[in-house]
Each structure stands twice: as structure tokens, then as C-alpha cells.
């Protein structure tokens, strides 16, 4: 089944495939809201995200899309960062987003996207790769564990009345 998916790197911020990503990005955030995400997208949030990652593509970040004959069905974005001095200023890969349309999950597309990110991180000589998963998203947790990732941190959030 994996052969029907094709992974493409997006290295140019004017690539027409980026137009499809805004809708997928919003779909991802809708799904995460259902899973308990406390922070929603700002107005024009998907476009703001695309603008922000466009500057670093190929240098500090990488974007892959997964497509079929029907078009783009998923994407994965990764970025580089350094740990603080007190942790050795090590280069770390950060998987910021991975999303595959609901009806095509568990068919290999997500794994192919992650493998593409990991290959890029390897080329960048990172010390480790990190990511965040929503705590109630058991399916995602199982996916990441099946690809060799281990639980390390637990993030908490408390909305403040002044920030609403």
C-alpha cells in the first residue's frame, strides 16, 4: 500500500503545493482541538504558519508533503534548534508537525513522512530528535513509540483569565 504515496520536499516558499497545506493545517488544528488542545489557531493562523516556515526552508527547517493521484494528503515539518549552553549547545531536530488526512491514516504515509524528516535530521548531524504529542492522543503516542521515540516530558498549561 505504501507505493501509492509519494513524498516530496518543499524547498521553495512559492511552491503551489503550499496552497493545499493551509487547509490541511487547519484540519490538523481542528483534530487537535478535539483531542484537548487548549490554544487554537489565530485568525489566518495557517497562512501565518506557512509564512513563518517559508523563510527557513532548506536551511533551518524542512517541509515534506505526501501526495497521491488525488493531491496532497499529508505533510511533515521539522526544524533545527540548539539546546541551552548548560545542556551542551547540541543541535537538535524538532518535529513540529506531522499530519495525514484521517481517512488515509495507518496506511504508511505518516511513517514515510517521518522517515523523510529523520533522514534530513541525520544529514544535519543532530544529537537527537524531539516532538510533542497531545496527552489524550493515544493513537499518536502508539505511532511515535512504534517508530522508536520514548516519552520524556509532560507539558502542563493553565489558561489565565487575563489572556482571554
Secondary structure, 3 states (H helix, E strand, C coil): CHHHCEEEEECCCCCCHHHHHHHHHHHHHHHHHHCCCCCCCCCCHHHHHHHHHHCCECCCEEEEEEEECCEEEEEEEEEEEECCHHHCCCEEEEEEEEEECHHHCCCCHHHHHHHHHHHHHHHCCCCEEEECCCCCCHHHHHHHHHCCCCCCCCCCCCCCHHHC
